[in-house]
């Protein structure tokens, strides 16, 4: 079983390679912000 930090790194990399806007806090991988877009009508 992989460690939680490896899982976090993999998930973050997948988000960064997708169309989501991802910002890391203090250039680290512990905290990050992801912008999810909702439907245009809402």
N, C-alpha and C positions, 0 to 999 in steps of 0.2 A: 504494500500500500504506500502511495506517495505521501510526502509530508504536506501539511497545509500551505507552507510557503511556496512550494513548487506548484501546487494547484493554483494559488493566487497569481503567480507569475505567468502560468500558461493562460489562465483566463484573461488577465490583463493584456497579454500579447494578442490574443484573439480579438479582443475588443478594439485594440489599436489598429489592427489590420482590417477591421470592418469599416462600415460607414459611420460608426458612432464617433462623436467628439469626446475625446478622453483627455483629461488634464491630471497630471500627477501633482501631489502636494509635496513641496520641498524636494523635487526630483527623486523621490523615493517610490517604492512599490508598496509601502504599507498603507498609504492613503491615496485615493484617487477619486476624481469626479467623472461621471459619465452622463452625457446629455442624451436623453431618450426623447424622440419626437413623437408627439401624439397625433391623432387625426387632425387634418387642417381645419375642419369645421368646429373643433372644440376650443 
